[in-house]
Amino acid sequence: MTDVFIFNRYKIDGFVKKRFYILCFFNDMADMNMNFGKKGNPEGINNEKGMVLVIALLFLFAISLLMVVSVMSTTTDTKIAVNYRNSIKAFYDAEAGVQYTLCRIDEGLTDGTLSLPDANSPLHIFHNVPSGFSFDPNITLTYVTDNRYRFRSIGHSGNSLCELDVDFVRDTYPGLAYGIFGGKGVDLKSTASVYSYNSNTDPNAPLDPNNSLGNGDVGSNGYVEVHNNVLIDGDVALGDDGAGTEAVYKPTGCPTVTGTAGIDVPRISPDPLGAASLVSLFSIANDNTNPPIVADVINTTGGGGGGTTVTLTAGNYYLTSLVLGNGDTLNIDTSSGPVNIYMHGGIDAKNGSTINISGKPTDFSIFCDTTNRLSFKHGSGFKGLIYAPFAEVWMHNSSYVHGMIWANQVEMKNSSVFWYDEAIGEAHTTYSNNVDVFSWRDIQVFN
């Protein structure tokens, strides 16, 4: 049964009348044996003895649970932090191993105690690991491809391990860095021209001055003298004589240098390839059994009225003299490989004669170890590398050379034309004793 009691309180002394509604619900109170207001009833719903203890225990349990969770969380975070620290330290130790290995390789290449591996023979190096570092002392160098090598550096810290795979290369620089180089000096007479192209990219391109690549550089440790209307489509580089005296640039008239005239550079090695050793080697072992060589000499002047053609096929030849008569041709057949002439003597290419006129400059080289003059007379032509660091090379009026001239002294007469073939410079790259990282990969980090 449900009863509703409504108490009305009327306005008294100016207070607003308020009505309170109290809804009291009683559900068979007699059956529930409820007795409001009676004390000491153990079954009454108002008996709250022990509730404070229960609530306190609940709070204590909750706080204890929070503490356990907090401790567990802190322990986990600590482990994560330690592992992270160890993984970072392992990485830095592996990186230290990389730098230490590269320094060991540099030192070994410099003092000659180390040679880089080939495709069939890896190289094993053992490190005495410096104090304070933790990387694997055993390093294996392997060959990857041309001038590219690989090793793995492993760093340790606690339970962490880091492995770095590193590819490195040996630094290179042009062994022959200039189109024309004269250790003692270079003299370009009136209207002589120097241009550049690359036979690797344009082997059959017409040699139009408008298409010159701008790399027809001229260098010397003594002097570069240029006369009226000379054109150098490149730079003029000035080294020194080895005793502290700088090379000088001597312009007269109105020459044109499209690059920089008078770049100060360190002393240029006058004989980076070692001419004497090369010529000496092939003076004994050569292919001179092939005609037209007779007693280490090629001489076409006995052929009559000119127009004689002689041919050299692939091989290495040793000559003490090379003489071509007026209008004669020395044809270089490179269908089976390049042709190299190692000379202990001079060259006299007479008017209108040609050498290798139908081949690429990279297919033909002349190496000379004497002071004899190499002379290309009026209207003569040459394609290839002339490497004569102790000799004079003269290009007479209207003669032309496609390739490179590296000599003690170079003189280009009036209206002579020189085209530097950059492919020759690329072919004579020299390796230094320094190595650099080409690429690296973080293989794995273990915790």
C-alpha positions as CSV (number, residue, x, y, z in Angstrom):
1,M,0.0,0.0,0.0
2,T,1.2,3.5,-0.8
3,D,0.2,6.6,1.1
4,V,0.9,10.2,0.2
5,F,1.2,12.9,2.9
6,I,1.0,16.5,1.9
7,F,2.0,19.1,4.4
8,N,1.0,22.7,3.6
9,R,2.8,25.6,5.2
10,Y,1.2,28.9,4.6
11,K,2.7,32.3,4.4
12,I,3.8,33.5,7.8
13,D,5.3,36.9,8.5
14,G,5.8,37.7,4.8
15,F,7.4,34.3,3.9
16,V,6.3,32.7,0.8
17,K,4.1,29.7,1.2
18,K,6.0,26.5,0.6
19,R,4.6,23.2,-0.1
20,F,6.5,20.0,0.6
21,Y,5.6,16.9,-0.9
22,I,6.9,13.9,0.8
23,L,6.3,10.6,-0.9
24,C,6.7,7.7,1.3
25,F,6.4,4.3,0.0
26,F,5.7,1.5,2.2
27,N,5.5,-2.0,0.8
28,D,3.9,-4.2,3.2
29,M,5.9,-3.0,6.2
30,A,4.4,-5.5,8.5
31,D,5.7,-8.3,6.4
32,M,9.1,-6.8,6.2
33,N,9.2,-6.5,10.0
34,M,10.4,-3.0,9.8
35,N,10.2,-0.8,12.9
36,F,11.3,2.7,12.4
37,G,12.6,4.6,15.4
38,K,13.1,1.4,17.5
39,K,16.7,0.9,18.6
40,G,18.6,-2.3,18.9
41,N,16.8,-4.1,16.0
42,P,19.5,-6.3,14.5
43,E,17.6,-6.8,11.4
44,G,16.8,-3.1,10.7
45,I,18.1,-1.5,7.6
46,N,19.4,1.5,9.6
47,N,22.0,-0.7,11.3
48,E,25.4,0.6,9.9
49,K,27.8,-1.1,12.4
50,G,31.1,-2.1,10.6
51,M,30.6,-0.1,7.4
52,V,33.6,2.2,8.2
53,L,35.9,-0.8,8.4
54,V,34.6,-2.2,5.1
55,I,35.1,1.2,3.4
56,A,38.5,1.5,4.9
57,L,39.5,-1.9,3.6
58,L,38.2,-1.1,0.2
59,F,40.2,2.1,0.1
60,L,43.3,0.2,1.3
61,F,42.8,-2.4,-1.4
62,A,42.4,0.2,-4.1
63,I,45.5,2.1,-2.9
64,S,47.5,-1.1,-2.8
65,L,46.4,-2.0,-6.3
66,L,47.4,1.4,-7.6
67,M,50.8,1.0,-5.9
68,V,51.3,-2.4,-7.5
69,V,50.3,-1.1,-10.9
70,S,52.6,1.9,-10.5
71,V,55.5,-0.2,-9.4
72,M,55.0,-2.6,-12.4
73,S,54.7,0.3,-14.7
74,T,57.8,2.0,-13.4
75,T,59.8,-1.3,-13.6
76,T,58.6,-1.7,-17.2
77,D,59.5,1.9,-18.1
78,T,62.9,1.4,-16.5
79,K,63.6,-1.7,-18.5
80,I,62.5,0.1,-21.7
81,A,64.7,3.0,-20.9
82,V,67.7,0.7,-20.2
83,N,67.2,-1.3,-23.4
84,Y,66.8,1.9,-25.4
85,R,70.0,3.3,-23.9
86,N,71.8,0.1,-24.6
87,S,70.6,-0.1,-28.2
88,I,71.7,3.5,-28.8
89,K,75.1,2.8,-27.2
90,A,75.4,-0.4,-29.3
91,F,74.7,1.7,-32.4
92,Y,77.4,4.3,-31.5
93,D,79.9,1.5,-30.7
94,A,79.2,-0.1,-34.1
95,E,79.7,3.3,-35.8
96,A,82.9,3.8,-33.9
97,G,84.0,0.4,-35.3
98,V,83.3,1.7,-38.8
99,Q,85.4,4.8,-38.3
100,Y,88.2,2.9,-36.7
101,T,88.2,0.3,-39.5
102,L,88.3,3.1,-42.2
103,C,91.3,4.7,-40.4
104,R,93.1,1.4,-40.3
105,I,92.5,0.9,-44.0
106,D,93.8,4.5,-44.8
107,E,96.9,3.8,-42.8
108,G,97.5,0.4,-44.4
109,L,97.2,1.7,-47.9
110,T,99.5,4.6,-47.1
111,D,102.3,2.6,-45.6
112,G,101.8,-0.4,-47.9
113,T,100.9,-2.9,-45.3
114,L,97.4,-3.5,-46.6
115,S,96.0,-4.3,-50.0
116,L,92.3,-4.3,-50.7
117,P,90.7,-7.6,-51.5
118,D,89.7,-9.0,-54.9
119,A,86.7,-11.0,-55.8
120,N,88.2,-14.3,-54.7
121,S,90.1,-13.4,-51.6
122,P,88.5,-11.5,-48.7
123,L,90.8,-9.7,-46.2
124,H,90.6,-10.3,-42.5
125,I,91.6,-7.5,-40.1
126,F,91.9,-7.8,-36.3
127,H,91.5,-4.6,-34.2
128,N,92.9,-3.8,-30.8
129,V,89.7,-2.1,-29.6
130,P,90.5,1.2,-27.8
131,S,89.5,1.5,-24.2
132,G,85.9,2.7,-23.7
133,F,84.6,1.2,-26.8
134,S,82.8,-2.1,-27.4
135,F,82.8,-3.3,-31.0
136,D,83.8,-6.6,-32.6
137,P,87.6,-6.7,-33.2
138,N,87.3,-9.1,-36.1
139,I,86.5,-7.4,-39.5
140,T,86.3,-9.0,-42.9
141,L,86.7,-6.9,-46.0
142,T,85.0,-8.3,-49.2
143,Y,85.1,-7.1,-52.8
144,V,81.7,-5.9,-54.1
145,T,82.4,-4.4,-57.6
146,D,84.9,-2.2,-59.2
147,N,86.4,0.1,-56.5
148,R,83.6,-0.9,-54.0
149,Y,84.2,-3.0,-50.9
150,R,82.2,-4.0,-47.8
151,F,82.6,-4.9,-44.2
152,R,80.3,-5.4,-41.1
153,S,80.9,-3.6,-37.8
154,I,79.2,-5.0,-34.7
155,G,78.6,-2.9,-31.5
156,H,77.7,-4.3,-28.1
157,S,76.1,-2.7,-25.0
158,G,74.4,-4.8,-22.2
159,N,72.1,-7.2,-23.9
160,S,71.9,-5.0,-27.1
161,L,73.8,-5.7,-30.3
162,C,73.9,-3.6,-33.4
163,E,75.2,-4.7,-36.9
164,L,76.1,-2.1,-39.6
165,D,76.9,-3.2,-43.1
166,V,79.2,-0.6,-44.7
167,D,80.2,-0.2,-48.4
168,F,83.2,2.0,-49.0
169,V,85.2,3.2,-52.0
170,R,88.8,4.3,-52.6
171,D,89.0,8.0,-53.4
172,T,90.1,8.7,-57.0
173,Y,91.5,11.7,-58.8
174,P,92.5,12.3,-62.4
175,G,96.0,11.1,-62.9
176,L,96.1,13.2,-66.1
177,A,94.0,16.2,-65.2
178,Y,94.7,18.6,-68.1
179,G,94.2,18.5,-71.9
180,I,97.6,20.0,-72.4
181,F,100.3,19.9,-69.7
182,G,103.9,21.1,-69.9
183,G,106.0,20.6,-66.8
184,K,108.4,23.3,-67.9
185,G,106.0,25.3,-70.0
186,V,103.3,25.7,-72.6
187,D,103.5,28.2,-75.5
188,L,100.5,28.8,-77.7
189,K,101.2,30.9,-80.8
190,S,98.8,33.2,-82.6
191,T,95.4,31.8,-83.5
192,A,96.1,28.4,-81.9
193,S,92.9,26.9,-80.3
194,V,92.2,24.5,-77.5
195,Y,88.7,22.9,-77.2
196,S,87.3,19.8,-75.5
197,Y,84.9,16.9,-76.2
198,N,84.2,13.4,-75.0
199,S,84.6,10.5,-77.4
200,N,82.7,8.2,-75.0
201,T,79.5,10.1,-75.4
202,D,80.0,11.5,-78.9
203,P,82.5,9.2,-80.7
204,N,81.4,10.4,-84.2
205,A,80.3,13.9,-83.4
206,P,81.7,16.6,-85.7
207,L,84.2,18.7,-83.9
208,D,82.4,22.1,-84.1
209,P,84.0,24.8,-81.8
210,N,80.4,25.8,-80.9
211,N,80.0,22.4,-79.3
212,S,83.1,22.5,-77.2
213,L,82.5,21.3,-73.6
214,G,84.6,24.1,-72.0
215,N,87.1,21.7,-70.4
216,G,90.1,22.3,-72.6
217,D,92.3,23.0,-69.6
218,V,96.0,23.9,-69.9
219,G,98.4,23.4,-67.0
220,S,102.1,23.9,-66.2
221,N,104.5,24.1,-63.3
222,G,106.6,26.7,-65.1
223,Y,104.7,29.0,-67.4
224,V,101.8,29.3,-69.8
225,E,102.4,31.8,-72.6
226,V,99.5,32.7,-74.9
227,H,99.7,35.0,-77.9
228,N,97.3,37.1,-80.0
229,N,93.9,35.6,-80.9
230,V,94.6,32.3,-79.0
231,L,91.5,30.6,-77.7
232,I,91.5,28.3,-74.7
233,D,88.0,27.0,-74.0
234,G,88.8,26.1,-70.4
235,D,91.1,27.1,-67.5
236,V,94.8,27.8,-67.2
237,A,96.2,26.1,-64.1
238,L,99.5,27.1,-62.5
239,G,101.4,24.8,-60.2
240,D,105.0,25.3,-59.0
241,D,108.5,24.0,-59.7
242,G,108.8,22.0,-56.5
243,A,111.1,24.6,-54.9
244,G,108.5,27.2,-54.1
245,T,108.5,29.2,-57.4
246,E,105.0,29.5,-58.8
247,A,104.2,29.1,-62.4
248,V,103.3,32.3,-64.3
249,Y,100.6,33.2,-66.9
250,K,102.0,35.3,-69.8
251,P,99.4,36.7,-72.1
252,T,100.3,38.9,-75.1
253,G,98.1,40.6,-77.6
254,C,94.4,39.6,-77.2
255,P,94.1,35.9,-76.2
256,T,90.8,34.5,-74.9
257,V,90.4,32.1,-72.0
258,T,86.8,31.2,-71.4
259,G,87.5,29.8,-68.0
260,T,89.8,31.2,-65.4
261,A,93.3,32.3,-66.5
262,G,95.8,31.6,-63.8
263,I,94.3,29.3,-61.3
264,D,96.8,28.6,-58.5
265,V,97.0,24.9,-57.9
266,P,99.5,22.7,-56.0
267,R,102.5,21.3,-57.9
268,I,101.3,19.1,-60.7
269,S,103.1,15.7,-60.8
270,P,105.1,15.9,-64.0
271,D,105.3,12.1,-64.4
272,P,102.3,10.4,-62.6
273,L,102.3,7.3,-64.7
274,G,106.1,6.6,-64.5
275,A,107.2,6.7,-68.1
276,A,110.6,5.2,-67.6
277,S,109.2,2.0,-65.9
278,L,106.6,1.6,-68.6
279,V,109.1,1.9,-71.5
280,S,111.6,-0.3,-69.8
281,L,109.1,-3.0,-69.3
282,F,108.0,-3.2,-72.9
283,S,111.5,-2.9,-74.3
284,I,111.8,-6.5,-73.4
285,A,108.3,-8.0,-73.8
286,N,106.5,-6.6,-76.8
287,D,104.8,-7.4,-80.1
288,N,107.4,-6.1,-82.5
289,T,107.4,-9.3,-84.6
290,N,104.4,-7.7,-86.4
291,P,105.3,-5.6,-89.4
292,P,105.9,-2.7,-90.2
293,I,108.5,-2.5,-87.4
294,V,112.1,-3.2,-88.4
295,A,114.8,-3.1,-85.7
296,D,112.5,-1.2,-83.4
297,V,111.9,1.5,-86.0
298,I,109.0,2.6,-88.1
299,N,110.1,4.7,-91.1
300,T,107.9,5.2,-94.1
301,T,110.1,7.8,-95.9
302,G,111.6,5.1,-98.2
303,G,108.2,4.5,-99.8
304,G,108.6,6.9,-102.7
305,G,106.4,10.0,-103.3
306,G,104.2,9.8,-100.2
307,G,100.8,8.4,-99.5
308,T,102.2,5.2,-97.9
309,T,100.0,3.6,-95.3
310,V,101.2,1.2,-92.6
311,T,99.1,-0.5,-90.0
312,L,99.5,-1.6,-86.4
313,T,97.1,-4.0,-84.9
314,A,96.2,-4.6,-81.2
315,G,99.4,-4.9,-79.1
316,N,102.2,-3.3,-77.2
317,Y,105.2,-2.1,-79.3
318,Y,108.6,-0.8,-78.5
319,L,110.2,1.9,-80.8
320,T,113.4,3.9,-80.8
321,S,112.2,6.0,-83.7
322,L,109.0,6.8,-85.6
323,V,109.2,8.7,-88.9
324,L,106.3,9.3,-91.3
325,G,107.0,10.8,-94.7
326,N,104.9,13.6,-96.3
327,G,101.3,12.5,-96.6
328,D,101.9,9.0,-95.1
329,T,99.6,7.4,-92.6
330,L,100.1,5.2,-89.6
331,N,96.7,3.4,-89.3
332,I,95.8,2.0,-85.9
333,D,93.6,-1.1,-86.1
334,T,91.8,-1.5,-82.7
335,S,89.2,-4.0,-83.8
336,S,91.0,-6.6,-81.6
337,G,92.0,-4.2,-78.8
338,P,94.0,-1.0,-78.1
339,V,97.4,-0.2,-79.5
340,N,100.3,1.2,-77.3
341,I,103.7,2.4,-78.5
342,Y,106.5,2.6,-75.9
343,M,109.2,4.9,-77.2
344,H,112.8,5.4,-76.4
345,G,113.3,8.0,-79.0
346,G,111.6,10.7,-81.0
347,I,108.8,11.2,-83.6
348,D,109.0,13.1,-86.8
349,A,105.5,13.2,-88.5
350,K,106.2,15.2,-91.7
351,N,103.8,17.5,-93.6
352,G,100.3,16.2,-94.1
353,S,101.0,12.8,-92.3
354,T,98.4,11.3,-90.1
355,I,98.4,8.9,-87.1
356,N,95.3,7.0,-86.1
357,I,93.1,9.3,-88.1
358,S,90.2,6.8,-88.3
359,G,90.2,5.6,-84.7
360,K,89.2,6.8,-81.3
361,P,91.8,8.7,-79.2
362,T,91.3,6.3,-76.3
363,D,92.4,3.4,-78.5
364,F,95.9,4.6,-79.0
365,S,98.7,5.8,-76.7
366,I,102.4,6.8,-77.1
367,F,104.6,6.6,-74.0
368,C,108.0,8.2,-74.3
369,D,110.8,8.2,-71.7
370,T,113.5,10.4,-73.4
371,T,114.1,14.1,-74.1
372,N,113.9,13.6,-77.9
373,R,111.4,16.0,-79.6
374,L,108.1,14.7,-80.8
375,S,107.3,16.8,-83.9
376,F,104.1,17.0,-85.9
377,K,104.8,19.1,-89.0
378,H,102.5,21.4,-91.0
379,G,99.0,20.0,-91.6
380,S,99.7,16.7,-89.8
381,G,97.2,15.0,-87.6
382,F,97.2,12.8,-84.5
383,K,94.6,11.1,-82.5
384,G,95.5,9.6,-79.1
385,L,97.5,10.2,-75.9
386,I,101.0,11.5,-76.1
387,Y,102.7,10.9,-72.7
388,A,106.3,12.3,-72.9
389,P,107.0,13.9,-69.5
390,F,110.7,14.6,-70.4
391,A,110.3,15.6,-74.0
392,E,109.2,18.6,-76.2
393,V,106.1,18.2,-78.3
394,W,105.7,20.6,-81.2
395,M,102.5,21.1,-83.2
396,H,103.4,23.1,-86.3
397,N,101.2,25.4,-88.4
398,S,97.7,24.1,-89.0
399,S,98.4,20.7,-87.4
400,Y,95.8,19.1,-85.2
401,V,95.6,16.7,-82.3
402,H,92.6,15.0,-80.8
403,G,93.3,13.5,-77.4
404,M,95.8,14.6,-74.8
405,I,99.4,15.9,-74.7
406,W,101.4,15.5,-71.4
407,A,105.0,16.6,-71.9
408,N,107.9,18.6,-70.4
409,Q,107.3,21.4,-72.9
410,V,104.5,22.0,-75.4
411,E,104.5,24.4,-78.3
412,M,101.5,24.9,-80.6
413,K,102.4,27.0,-83.7
414,N,100.1,29.3,-85.6
415,S,96.6,28.1,-86.4
416,S,97.2,24.7,-84.9
417,V,94.1,23.1,-83.3
418,F,93.9,20.9,-80.2
419,W,90.8,19.0,-79.0
420,Y,91.1,17.5,-75.6
421,D,89.3,14.2,-75.3
422,E,87.9,14.0,-71.8
423,A,87.5,10.2,-72.2
424,I,91.3,9.9,-71.9
425,G,91.4,11.7,-68.6
426,E,88.6,9.4,-67.3
427,A,90.6,6.4,-68.4
428,H,93.6,7.4,-66.4
429,T,92.0,7.8,-63.0
430,T,94.4,7.3,-60.1
431,Y,93.5,5.9,-56.7
432,S,94.4,7.7,-53.5
433,N,95.2,6.1,-50.2
434,N,92.0,7.5,-48.6
435,V,88.7,5.7,-48.4
436,D,85.2,7.0,-47.9
437,V,81.8,5.5,-47.0
438,F,79.7,4.9,-50.1
439,S,76.6,3.5,-48.2
440,W,75.6,1.8,-45.0
441,R,72.7,-0.2,-43.6
442,D,71.6,-0.9,-40.0
443,I,71.1,-4.6,-40.4
444,Q,69.7,-5.6,-36.9
445,V,69.5,-4.4,-33.4
446,F,69.1,-7.2,-30.7
447,N,68.0,-6.5,-27.2
